[in-house]
Amino acid sequence: MSIDISTVERTAELSKLYLSEDEKKEFAGQLSDILEYVEKINTLDTSGVQPTDHIIPNVNVFREDEVGQSLTHDELKLNAPEFDRGHFVVPKIIE
Protein backbone atom coordinates (compact mmCIF):
# COMPACT_ATOMS: atom_id res chain seq x y z
CA MET A 1 0.00 0.00 0.00
CA SER A 2 1.28 3.42 -0.87
CA ILE A 3 0.45 6.76 0.73
CA ASP A 4 0.24 9.60 -1.76
CA ILE A 5 0.61 13.31 -1.11
CA SER A 6 -3.15 13.91 -1.27
CA THR A 7 -3.64 11.51 1.66
CA VAL A 8 -0.97 13.34 3.64
CA GLU A 9 -2.59 16.68 2.78
CA ARG A 10 -6.01 15.44 3.90
CA THR A 11 -4.60 14.05 7.15
CA ALA A 12 -2.74 17.30 7.81
CA GLU A 13 -5.91 19.28 7.11
CA LEU A 14 -7.93 17.17 9.56
CA SER A 15 -5.15 17.56 12.12
CA LYS A 16 -4.95 21.31 11.55
CA LEU A 17 -1.26 21.02 10.66
CA TYR A 18 0.62 23.12 8.16
CA LEU A 19 3.10 21.09 6.13
CA SER A 20 5.50 22.39 3.54
CA GLU A 21 5.70 20.64 0.17
CA ASP A 22 8.98 19.00 1.22
CA GLU A 23 7.40 17.71 4.43
CA LYS A 24 4.41 16.30 2.51
CA LYS A 25 6.74 14.37 0.20
CA GLU A 26 8.87 13.19 3.12
CA PHE A 27 5.88 12.03 5.19
CA ALA A 28 4.28 10.30 2.20
CA GLY A 29 7.47 8.30 1.73
CA GLN A 30 7.90 7.52 5.42
CA LEU A 31 4.28 6.44 5.89
CA SER A 32 4.46 4.25 2.77
CA ASP A 33 7.62 2.60 4.13
CA ILE A 34 5.91 1.97 7.48
CA LEU A 35 2.86 0.39 5.84
CA GLU A 36 5.07 -1.73 3.60
CA TYR A 37 6.95 -2.98 6.66
CA VAL A 38 3.71 -3.77 8.53
CA GLU A 39 2.41 -5.66 5.49
CA LYS A 40 5.18 -8.22 6.09
CA ILE A 41 3.06 -9.56 8.95
CA ASN A 42 0.63 -10.93 6.36
CA THR A 43 3.36 -13.24 5.06
CA LEU A 44 3.75 -14.99 8.44
CA ASP A 45 2.03 -18.27 9.25
CA THR A 46 -0.12 -17.44 12.28
CA SER A 47 -2.43 -20.45 12.06
CA GLY A 48 -1.12 -21.89 15.37
CA VAL A 49 -1.15 -18.61 17.26
CA GLN A 50 -4.03 -17.93 19.63
CA PRO A 51 -5.60 -14.47 19.33
CA THR A 52 -4.93 -12.34 22.37
CA ASP A 53 -5.51 -8.83 23.62
CA HIS A 54 -2.65 -8.84 26.13
CA ILE A 55 0.83 -10.35 26.21
CA ILE A 56 0.50 -11.81 29.71
CA PRO A 57 -2.39 -13.78 31.19
CA ASN A 58 -4.80 -11.43 32.94
CA VAL A 59 -7.22 -12.59 35.59
CA ASN A 60 -9.80 -10.64 37.54
CA VAL A 61 -7.98 -9.40 40.64
CA PHE A 62 -10.98 -7.71 42.21
CA ARG A 63 -12.59 -9.00 45.37
CA GLU A 64 -16.10 -10.36 45.44
CA ASP A 65 -18.83 -7.75 45.67
CA GLU A 66 -20.32 -8.38 49.10
CA VAL A 67 -22.73 -6.32 51.17
CA GLY A 68 -21.03 -4.94 54.26
CA GLN A 69 -21.52 -2.57 57.14
CA SER A 70 -22.00 1.06 56.03
CA LEU A 71 -20.96 4.15 57.93
CA THR A 72 -23.60 5.72 60.10
CA HIS A 73 -24.88 9.23 59.46
CA ASP A 74 -22.88 10.52 62.45
CA GLU A 75 -19.69 8.82 61.20
CA LEU A 76 -20.17 10.46 57.80
CA LYS A 77 -20.40 13.88 59.45
CA LEU A 78 -17.00 13.30 61.04
CA ASN A 79 -15.41 12.95 57.58
CA ALA A 80 -16.57 16.31 56.24
CA PRO A 81 -15.43 19.81 57.17
CA GLU A 82 -19.02 20.95 56.62
CA PHE A 83 -22.25 18.97 56.54
CA ASP A 84 -25.70 20.46 55.95
CA ARG A 85 -29.09 18.72 55.93
CA GLY A 86 -27.59 15.31 55.20
CA HIS A 87 -25.16 16.49 52.49
CA PHE A 88 -21.46 17.24 52.23
CA VAL A 89 -20.87 20.97 51.60
CA VAL A 90 -18.01 21.58 49.18
CA PRO A 91 -16.61 24.74 47.55
CA LYS A 92 -18.29 25.82 44.34
CA ILE A 93 -16.06 24.98 41.36
CA ILE A 94 -18.34 25.74 38.42
CA GLU A 95 -19.62 29.24 37.77
CYANA upper distance limits for C-alpha pairs under 8 A (distance plus 0.5 A):
  1 MET  CA     32 SER  CA      7.26
  1 MET  CA     35 LEU  CA      7.02
  1 MET  CA     36 GLU  CA      6.95
  2 SER  CA     31 LEU  CA      8.48
  2 SER  CA     32 SER  CA      5.40
  2 SER  CA     35 LEU  CA      8.03
  2 SER  CA     36 GLU  CA      8.30
  3 ILE  CA      7 THR  CA      6.84
  3 ILE  CA      8 VAL  CA      7.84
  3 ILE  CA     28 ALA  CA      5.92
  3 ILE  CA     29 GLY  CA      7.76
  3 ILE  CA     31 LEU  CA      6.93
  3 ILE  CA     32 SER  CA      5.65
  4 ASP  CA      8 VAL  CA      7.18
  4 ASP  CA     28 ALA  CA      6.20
  5 ILE  CA      9 GLU  CA      6.56
  5 ILE  CA     24 LYS  CA      6.54
  5 ILE  CA     25 LYS  CA      6.85
  5 ILE  CA     28 ALA  CA      6.29
  6 SER  CA     10 ARG  CA      6.61
  7 THR  CA     11 THR  CA      6.62
  8 VAL  CA     12 ALA  CA      6.52
  8 VAL  CA     24 LYS  CA      6.74
  8 VAL  CA     27 PHE  CA      7.64
  8 VAL  CA     28 ALA  CA      6.73
  9 GLU  CA     13 GLU  CA      6.55
  9 GLU  CA     19 LEU  CA      8.45
  9 GLU  CA     24 LYS  CA      7.52
 10 ARG  CA     14 LEU  CA      6.72
 11 THR  CA     15 SER  CA      6.60
 12 ALA  CA     16 LYS  CA      6.41
 12 ALA  CA     17 LEU  CA      5.41
 12 ALA  CA     18 TYR  CA      7.22
 12 ALA  CA     19 LEU  CA      7.66
 13 GLU  CA     17 LEU  CA      6.60
 13 GLU  CA     18 TYR  CA      8.15
 19 LEU  CA     23 GLU  CA      6.23
 19 LEU  CA     24 LYS  CA      6.65
 20 SER  CA     24 LYS  CA      6.77
 21 GLU  CA     25 LYS  CA      6.85
 22 ASP  CA     26 GLU  CA      6.62
 23 GLU  CA     27 PHE  CA      6.43
 24 LYS  CA     28 ALA  CA      6.52
 25 LYS  CA     29 GLY  CA      6.80
 26 GLU  CA     30 GLN  CA      6.69
 27 PHE  CA     31 LEU  CA      6.36
 28 ALA  CA     32 SER  CA      6.57
 29 GLY  CA     33 ASP  CA      6.69
 30 GLN  CA     34 ILE  CA      6.75
 31 LEU  CA     35 LEU  CA      6.71
 32 SER  CA     36 GLU  CA      6.57
 33 ASP  CA     37 TYR  CA      6.66
 34 ILE  CA     38 VAL  CA      6.73
 35 LEU  CA     39 GLU  CA      6.57
 36 GLU  CA     40 LYS  CA      7.45
 37 TYR  CA     41 ILE  CA      8.48
 39 GLU  CA     43 THR  CA      8.16
 40 LYS  CA     44 LEU  CA      7.81
 54 HIS  CA     58 ASN  CA      8.10
 71 LEU  CA     75 GLU  CA      6.33
 71 LEU  CA     76 LEU  CA      6.86
 72 THR  CA     76 LEU  CA      6.79
 73 HIS  CA     77 LYS  CA      6.96
 73 HIS  CA     86 GLY  CA      8.40
 74 ASP  CA     78 LEU  CA      7.16
 75 GLU  CA     79 ASN  CA      7.47
 76 LEU  CA     80 ALA  CA      7.54
 77 LYS  CA     82 GLU  CA      8.24
 77 LYS  CA     83 PHE  CA      6.64
 80 ALA  CA     88 PHE  CA      6.89
 80 ALA  CA     89 VAL  CA      8.36
 81 PRO  CA     89 VAL  CA      8.37
 82 GLU  CA     88 PHE  CA      6.74
 82 GLU  CA     89 VAL  CA      5.85
 82 GLU  CA     90 VAL  CA      8.04
 83 PHE  CA     87 HIS  CA      6.07
 83 PHE  CA     88 PHE  CA      5.21
 83 PHE  CA     89 VAL  CA      6.00
 84 ASP  CA     88 PHE  CA      7.00
 84 ASP  CA     89 VAL  CA      7.02
